[in-house]
Amino acid sequence: MKSGLFLYSKRLTYRQTVVCDLDTVLSIENDNENIRYIIPWSKDQHVKTLSDTDKKHIVIEDNKKQVGYIILAGLGSLHDNIELVRITISEKAKGYGKEALNTILKYIFEDHNAHRLWLDVKEYNERAKHIYLSLGFKQEGILRECIKNGDKFESLIIMSILKHEFSQLREGRDIS
């Protein structure tokens, strides 16, 4: 049985992921256009996240077709810091990622009343970095060569946006 809707945007709906969604999640995650930018999880890792009260695993749908997913962590943080663990979209260049991030930003800062949303992104993921910067994220630093991928090491860029930065940006544009 599917979970009920809990967020929506212009084209997309967002709901809690359930176990029967995970085959599609894994397919999106392991797609050639996505796998080089993330550290894939096993099905068991995704299943554990579904019952973790500190995390939220969210399916993104367009007209009831799953087009991506988001994983948030730190929902119980005493410091009001939430991590965007992952956003993965199946169909590129349709604006799904930016629309979903706008919706999640509103959810994090308005509904959850967080102070900070942060993420890490692989240094060479230009598409994602461009979207994050366009939404007001700031680069905080680089974790140099912190991930081993085969026989080479990759660096992660740490980015974040604060609630007051989001509010200032929101005043200057319509975020829906």
N, C-alpha and C positions, 0 to 999 in steps of 0.2 A: 504494500500500500504506500502511496506517495504522500509525502508531507505536504501540508498546506503552504500556500503562498505567504511569504513574509515581507518581501520588498518588490517594487516594480519601478520601471523607468519607461521612457517613451516606447521602446520596442521590446524590452526585455523583462522577464520575470525571474525572481530569485527565491529559492526555497532551500530548506535543509536537505542535504544529500541523504539518501537512504541506500541500503546495501545493494538493492537492484540497480542503482545508478552507476555502481563502481566499474562495471565492465566498460561502459562508455567513457568514464573518467580515465581509466587506464589506457583506452584506445587514443583518447585525446593527448594524454601525457606522453605516450610512446610514438606519436606521429613524428615523422622526420622533421617537420617544421618546428616542433616544440622540444624534442628530447635534448638537443644540444644546449638549450638555454636553462634547463632545470636539472635537478637531481631526482630521477624517478623514484617513486615509492612502490613498495609491494602492495598487493591488495590488503594484506594484514595491517600494514601501516595506516592505510586509509580507513579500514574498519575500526581500528583503535581510536582514530580521531573522531569518528562519528559519536562515540560515547564519552568523550573527554569534555567536561563542562568548561574547561578553560579555552576550548577551541570551537570554531564553527566551520563546518564544511558545507559549502553552498553551491548548488547547481545553478547555472545560468541558462535560461531557455528563451528562444525566440519562437513564438507560436507553438509552444509545447515541444519543440525540438531542442535537445541539449546542445548548446554551442560553446560551453566552457564550464569552468568551476573556479571557485575561490576558496582558499583556506586562510582563516584568521586564527591567531593565537594570542594569549595574554589577556583574554576577556576578564579575568579575575585579578589583573595586575593592580597592586596597591599603588602603583605609580601612574596609573591611567595611561599606560603605554601599550598599544596593540601592534602586533606584527602582522603584516601582510605576508604570510608564508608563501603563498602562491596564487597567481592568477594565470590560467591557461585557457586559451581560446582556440577553437578548432578551425574557424574560418577567418582568415586574415583579410585586412583592408576593407572591412565592412563597418568599422567603428564600434564593434562590440566591446573591445577592451577598454576604450576610453569611456564609453557609456557606462559600463559596469563599474569602472573605478570611480567615476563621479557619484554613482549611487552608493557605493561602499563608503566613500568619504562622507557623504551626508549621514549615512547610518552610524558610522564610527563617532563623528563629532556631534551630531544632533541627537540621535536616539540613544547612543551608548555613553555620551558625554566624556569621551576620551580626551586627553590632553595632546597625545602624539600618536601618529601612525608611522611606522617605519618598515623598511624592507631591505633586502639585498638583491642585487641584480648582477649577473655576470658582466664583466667589463666590456665585452664585445657585443652585448645585446643592444644595439643602437636603436632599434624600433621601440623597445620598452623604455629605455632611458629617455628618449624623446617624449614619449607620452607622459612619463612621470614628471619630467621638468615642465611640460606644458600645463600640468595640473597643479603646479606649485610646490612640488617636492624639491628639496635642497639636497645636494650631495654633502654628506658628512665626512666621508673618508673612504679609504680603500683597504680591504683585507687582502694584502698582497699574497698571491700564490697560495691560497688557503685550501683549495680543493684540488685533489688529484684526479685527473681524468685520463685514464690510460697511463701513458708514460710521461705526461706533462702536467704542469700545475696551472690552475686558473685563478684569477683574482675576482673578488666580489666588491662592488661599490655599495656602500651603505647610504641610503637616502631616507629622508623623513619629511613630514609636514606636520606643523603644529596647529592646534585648533584656531588660534588667533590669525594665523596665516591663511587658513582655509576660509575663515569668516571674512577677512579682507578681500580675498579673491572673489568670494561669492557675491559680495556687494557690487563688484564691477562686472559681473556676468550672470546670466541665467544658467544655473546648474540644475538640470532636471533629469 
